[in-house]
Amino acid sequence: MDATFTRKDTQYTLLFQRSLPHPPEKVWRVLTERKLLRQWFPCDIEGEWEAGASLRFTFLNGEGDDLPEEQMLGKVLVVDPPRLLEFSWGDHIIRCRVEAEGEGSKLIFSDSFDDAAWGARNAAGWESCLENLDLILDGAEAVKFVVETWLERFEYYRSKFEPQAGPQMGMPENYPDADKAD
């Protein structure tokens, strides 16, 4: 799974596309049911999946403890089950489009934001999250965050994105201890 990174006016968008051997309704459940969502998404989301509803994001291991309150709030923008879910998270817009594809689905996931420096950092993180989404869909357990795996992905995306987007910010300095690769 390889992210694309595009710019339109002042907005940058990371885009991931993947074919899944699961029907759209099952994918939708993993995108919207809180118990399933918190197994692959980087934080817990409190709120109702209704257009206009407020959301609160809470990292489970303290990763966002130093973030301003407004970065931990969001709003549901579009809900069209089982096809489209769009919401804000701070100043980012997350969009999940699910399309029927044969007996399975195609998931088109994007993260849009104003600062190009987020590109490689978020691409590395979302790639891990979406791999966990696959595992949850298959009935398996999510894989814990491994710093070395993230760093490899980050370096890949940094070398891919920096020529067009400039310097990329790395992992937050206060990131709590995570599982280390052996």
LINLIN-V840380 format. One line per field, one symbol per residue. ss: DSSP state (H for helix, E for strand, - for the rest). Layout:
ss: ???
This chain:
ss: ---EEEEE--EEEEEEEEEE---HHHHHHHHH-HHHHHHH---EEE-------EEEEE----------HHHHEEEEEEEE---EEEEEE--EEEEEEEEEE--EEEEEEEEEE--HHHHHHHHHHHHHHHHHHHHHH--------EHHHHHHHHHHHHHHHHHHH-------------E---
